[in-house]
Amino acid sequence: MRIFVDPQTLAVGELVVRGDEHHYLAHVRRARAGDAVELFDGSGHRATATIIAIASDATTLAVAAKETIQAQPPHVRALVPLIKGDRMDTCLEKLVEVGVDAIVVYPAARSIVRLEAERKDARLAKYHAAVQAAARQSGRAQIPSVRIVDDLQTALDSLPATSLKIVLDPTSDAPIVVGSEGDLTIASGPEGGFTPGELEAFATAGFASVNLGPRILRAETAPVVAVAVIRTTTRT
């Protein structure tokens, strides 16, 4: 069993957990006093703990010393378009599972979904919750960052100059090739594909076009496959 705790509270001693994480232990996992729990703070630290007691509104834990888990290089960032319905949640969840470090959501020109400004904060909170849950389930010590930008150019302008940049383009003949880069950005498009203007913007920003083979992958699948390929290629 794993639960998320605030980084400021992860320390040796007694810890009282409430809210969603208490609900997960008490009602989803039906934990009992004496059970072992792994705690992680989302910023690269974890610790083992033992349940002391479970009350109606809180779980009390005895926490052992925490340890630091180093993130695996390279730092992988995914630029993904807004995707319709539950498929967006699936994309975020699977990106976390395969090892993405940061996610930037942008409104592609051919995206079906449009996000009104007044709904942005609520949508971002939903994305954060999905990413946190996926990190807990998949055994990750770090919770990937998630942000929503207003347009593609804003996303491109925010990228570090040192990042290796690749865009997933089915019309390209080039495969993904990764060396020893410390920072890597993968950009994917919507079901309708990129517009010529978007591909030009990527090229101007220094992106190299690559493909993932002969099949046309769905919008929620392509970035997940790309990150999985990167992690498999660069693992040590």
HELIX and SHEET records of a PDB file:
HELIX    1   1 PRO A    7  THR A    9  5                                   3    
HELIX    2   2 GLY A   19  HIS A   23  1                                   5    
HELIX    3   3 TYR A   24  VAL A   28  3                                   5    
HELIX    4   4 ASP A   86  VAL A   98  1                                  13    
HELIX    5   5 ALA A  117  ARG A  119  5                                   3    
HELIX    6   6 LYS A  120  SER A  138  1                                  19    
HELIX    7   7 LEU A  152  ASP A  157  1                                   6    
HELIX    8   8 PRO A  196  THR A  204  1                                   9    
HELIX    9   9 ALA A  222  THR A  234  1                                  13    
SHEET    1   A 5 ARG A   2  PHE A   4  0                                        
SHEET    2   A 5 ALA A  36  PHE A  40  1                                        
SHEET    3   A 5 HIS A  45  ILE A  54 -1                                        
SHEET    4   A 5 THR A  59  THR A  68 -1                                        
SHEET    5   A 5 GLY A  13  VAL A  17 -1                                        
SHEET    1   B 6 SER A 145  ILE A 148  0                                        
SHEET    2   B 6 ALA A 102  TYR A 106  1                                        
SHEET    3   B 6 HIS A  75  PRO A  81  1                                        
SHEET    4   B 6 ASP A 183  ALA A 187  1                                        
SHEET    5   B 6 LEU A 164  LEU A 168  1                                        
SHEET    6   B 6 ALA A 208  VAL A 210  1                                        
END                                                                             
